[in-house]
Amino acid sequence: MAEKHVLLVEDEPNIAEAIRFILTRAGWNVTVEASGIAALARIAALRPTAVILDLMLPGRSGLEILAELRADADLGATPVLMLTARGQGRDREAAAAAGASAFLAKPFANADVLAALEAIAAPVLAASVLAGSGKAG
C-alpha cells in the first residue's frame, strides 16, 4: 500500500495539533510547517501525497503558495486542501481559481477534514498502487 503522507501548512499550533492527531489516527504520516515562506521548499523536499494549506499564513498567503505550486511543472498536480477561518464566498472562489482541489472553512468537523483529504488524495494513492504493481510483474 502506498504511504499516505500529508504536509500540513498551518500556523496556529492548536489547529495543527488537532488535525495532526485526527489524520495520524487514520493512518496518515503528517508533517507540519508553520511558515508560509518555507512551505514550497518543504513541498518540494517531501513530495507529499497531498497538502493541507491554510489561507492566511505569516510571510506568504496560502493563495500565493498555491499559485506558485500550480505553476511548478514537477509539483503542480499535488492535491491541495485549502483551509480558511473566513468561509466567505470570495475566499472559496479565490481558492478555486488558484487551483485548490478542495476547500474547508474553519471550524470544521474532524470527519470533514479527513474525508476531504482522502477524497483529493485517492487518485494519487491509486496511481501509486498501480505503478507499484506494474513494477512487481
Phi and psi in degrees as a GROMACS rama.xvg file:
@    title "Ramachandran Plot"
@    xaxis  label "Phi"
@    yaxis  label "Psi"
@TYPE xy
-67.3671  145.728  ALA-2
-71.1632  134.569  GLU-3
-97.7138  105.301  LYS-4
-123.786  127.569  HIS-5
-124.186  138.476  VAL-6
-97.7943  120.578  LEU-7
-101.546  112.898  LEU-8
-103.374  98.6164  VAL-9
-150.076  126.198  GLU-10
-91.3943  -11.3478  ASP-11
-89.6209  110.708  GLU-12
-57.489  -39.4773  PRO-13
-66.3596  -40.4875  ASN-14
-68.2831  -44.1044  ILE-15
-59.4848  -43.9713  ALA-16
-67.0021  -40.219  GLU-17
-63.1883  -45.2261  ALA-18
-65.8621  -43.4316  ILE-19
-57.5228  -44.0708  ARG-20
-62.1876  -47.7268  PHE-21
-58.9743  -48.1124  ILE-22
-73.3625  -37.0144  LEU-23
-62.6311  -40.9745  THR-24
-62.9562  -26.0338  ARG-25
-91.6927  7.98981  ALA-26
96.1489  9.54542  GLY-27
-90.1264  143.224  TRP-28
-89.5957  119.758  ASN-29
-114.774  126.408  VAL-30
-112.01  132.25  THR-31
-106.89  133.65  VAL-32
-127.32  124.031  GLU-33
-92.0619  -15.3402  ALA-34
-100.622  126.835  SER-35
-65.0905  -32.7479  GLY-36
-66.6322  -36.8398  ILE-37
-88.5749  -7.49857  ALA-38
-58.3602  -49.9557  ALA-39
-63.4576  -39.9893  LEU-40
-63.7975  -38.3942  ALA-41
-67.2364  -40.2971  ARG-42
-61.7832  -45.746  ILE-43
-63.5224  -39.9557  ALA-44
-73.0159  -40.5715  ALA-45
-88.6865  -30.7035  LEU-46
48.4292  60.3235  ARG-47
-71.2079  163.252  PRO-48
-61.0859  -39.2319  THR-49
-154.533  167.026  ALA-50
-126.822  135.022  VAL-51
-105.905  121.154  ILE-52
-125.116  120.267  LEU-53
-73.0858  143.872  ASP-54
-70.4201  -43.779  LEU-55
-107.279  110.906  MET-56
-130.746  155.112  LEU-57
-71.2739  136.404  PRO-58
94.87  -51.1282  GLY-59
-147.278  145.849  ARG-60
-79.9174  156.554  SER-61
-59.2248  -33.7279  GLY-62
-65.8868  -39.8356  LEU-63
-63.9648  -43.7861  GLU-64
-62.5391  -45.7461  ILE-65
-62.8526  -43.0789  LEU-66
-61.7839  -42.8136  ALA-67
-68.4409  -38.7459  GLU-68
-61.0388  -46.1777  LEU-69
-65.5579  -25.4861  ARG-70
-82.9213  -9.99888  ALA-71
-83.7198  123.878  ASP-72
-61.6278  -36.5216  ALA-73
-83.2598  -32.4941  ASP-74
-109.217  -7.56233  LEU-75
-58.3851  -25.3106  GLY-76
-89.1567  0.527436  ALA-77
-59.8723  125.999  THR-78
-65.7188  137.642  PRO-79
-130.465  124.475  VAL-80
-99.6733  114.877  LEU-81
-90.5889  133.353  MET-82
-114.422  143.571  LEU-83
-148.638  148.49  THR-84
-81.6048  -14.5122  ALA-85
-108.898  106.107  ARG-86
-86.4808  24.3697  GLY-87
-65.0233  148.519  GLN-88
-55.8062  -37.0133  GLY-89
-68.8256  -31.1882  ARG-90
-66.6743  -42.8755  ASP-91
-63.1538  -43.4401  ARG-92
-64.4563  -41.6977  GLU-93
-64.8784  -40.5394  ALA-94
-64.9112  -42.5649  ALA-95
-64.575  -42.8443  ALA-96
-64.5306  -33.6347  ALA-97
-78.1055  -13.117  ALA-98
108.102  19.6736  GLY-99
-63.5054  138.991  ALA-100
-75.727  -32.8997  SER-101
-157.497  167.613  ALA-102
-143.309  134.331  PHE-103
-132.772  136.589  LEU-104
-95.0896  138.619  ALA-105
-80.7767  145.14  LYS-106
-76.6861  151.036  PRO-107
-129.586  157.227  PHE-108
-75.3444  147.563  ALA-109
-52.8717  -44.2263  ASN-110
-63.3891  -31.3497  ALA-111
-68.2407  -43.2433  ASP-112
-67.566  -40.1312  VAL-113
-65.4895  -45.5035  LEU-114
-62.5682  -42.5534  ALA-115
-64.9971  -42.7137  ALA-116
-64.3657  -46.6809  LEU-117
-60.1125  -39.2548  GLU-118
-65.7275  -44.9332  ALA-119
-75.1886  -26.0476  ILE-120
-86.2434  -18.4804  ALA-121
-53.0821  -46.8762  ALA-122
-63.082  -36.5379  PRO-123
-68.2767  -44.5239  VAL-124
-65.7374  -39.9153  LEU-125
-64.2537  -42.9296  ALA-126
-63.66  -37.2765  ALA-127
-66.1968  -40.9  SER-128
-65.2935  -43.9438  VAL-129
-63.9652  -42.3903  LEU-130
-62.9467  -41.2436  ALA-131
-64.7554  -40.3091  GLY-132
-71.5223  -29.4905  SER-133
-68.3635  -34.2271  GLY-134
-74.5478  -27.9734  LYS-135
-76.0671  -19.116  ALA-136
